[in-house]
């Protein structure tokens, strides 16, 4: 039985390592990036309104097993959050091999599941227990998300609001949000749901979709 569990666990790690290899650029953790002190990531007030993608789809989730949010410095543990689909200019969404504007949802860094460079649609996992009606979706300053701690994230939100960033509201919010909370045993199954959303909204990213669905070894 222990051998079976170990093989299953290994298979899961292999599968998501394949996905991670395809989407590694999304995290923008590359050898050419220069390290920068945490203090430099705090946002100054911006003279113009930040770029805000459109909210297309939103559903709440809960996982029975806590998971780590690796897209921030403290790798905090979560069990609740949102699965989102957003739309924007494909060129603005395209991941680059340099520091680039980090995508935030309220006071949280968004975990980008796919590229969005072809479809203009991004699927996001956004951990945290918060109301979307209170959470602007916006691109912040150029940095690496893995460098960000909560004070810097909070500073980005304050600066974005000061520059005119607004949370989703009205018909766009009503039409996007799915009723109820979807429950998953763990973040592995949560990510499989995220891949379903990629297939629905960004079906051109077949390599990512197929890698995520490699059968588990039993």
C-alpha positions, -999 to +999 in steps of 0.1 A: +000+000+000+029+024+009+044+017-025+011+025-043+008+058-024+044+067-032+039+060-069+007+080-069+024+109-052+053+107-076+030+107-106+013+138-094+046+156-090+057+145-125+024+157-141+025+191-125+062+194-132+054+189-169+028+216-167+052+238-148+078+233-175+053+246-201+042+276-180+074+284-162+075+318-180+043+328-163+060+330-129+087+351-146+114+335-125+143+334-149+180+335-147+183+368-165+162+386-139+182+406-114+173+404-077+158+435-062+152+443-025+117+439-012+115+476-004+117+485-041+085+465-049+063+489-029+043+509-053+044+547-055+012+565-064+007+562-102-004+592-123-026+570-146-051+544-140-036+509-141-045+483-167-075+464-157-086+432-175-123+423-178-138+396-155-153+368-176-159+340-151-156+336-113-163+306-090-155+302-053-135+271-042-126+253-010-100+225-006-100+200+022-062+200+024-044+234+027-021+243-001+007+268-005+004+299-026+038+299-043+033+331-061+043+353-031+073+354-009+058+338+023+042+309+004+012+312+027-012+283+033-048+286+020-079+265+016-103+290+001-102+313-029-115+321-064-110+306-098-112+334-123-112+339-160-102+373-172-099+388-207-075+415-220-052+425-248-032+393-257+000+412-260-004+427-225-011+392-211+019+376-228+045+364-203+080+377-208+115+366-198+120+398-178+103+415-149+068+426-159+037+440-143+023+416-116-013+407-118-032+414-086-068+407-074-074+429-045-047+424-019-035+391-034-012+380-061-029+360-088-016+326-098-016+325-136-024+290-150-020+297-187-004+321-211-034+339-227-011+352-254-033+338-282-068+339-268-065+370-246-080+349-218-062+340-185-073+315-159-063+324-124-062+308-090-065+335-064-064+323-028-081+341+000-115+347+016-127+380+001-155+396-019-148+402-056-170+433-053-142+447-031-112+435-051-099+455-082-083+432-108-052+451-120-016+450-132+008+465-107+045+474-108+072+454-126+087+428-103+087+391-096+056+379-077+077+355-056+095+386-041+063+401-027+053+401+009+020+414+022+031+450+029+042+454-007+010+438-020-010+462+002+010+491-011+002+480-047-035+480-040-035+514-023-016+529-052-039+513-078-070+526-060-055+561-058-049+559-095-086+550-102-086+512-102-121+499-095-135+464-086-158+446-109-194+457-105-229+457-119-238+433-147-202+423-154-199+410-118-234+394-118-229+376-151-194+363-142-199+349-107-211+313-104-233+305-074-221+283-046-187+271-035-170+242-053-152+218-030-120+199-039-100+173-020-068+191-027-051+217-049-043+189-075-080+185-082-085+223-080-058+227-108-076+201-129-107+223-127-085+252-137-073+233-168-110+227-177-114+264-177-083+268-199-098+244-224-131+263-224-116+298-228-081+293-242-083+261-262-054+270-283-030+261-254-032+224-262+003+215-249-006+228-215-039+210-214-025+177-226+004+178-201-020+185-172-040+154-181-013+128-183-029+098-166-017+090-131+003+058-126-017+034-104 
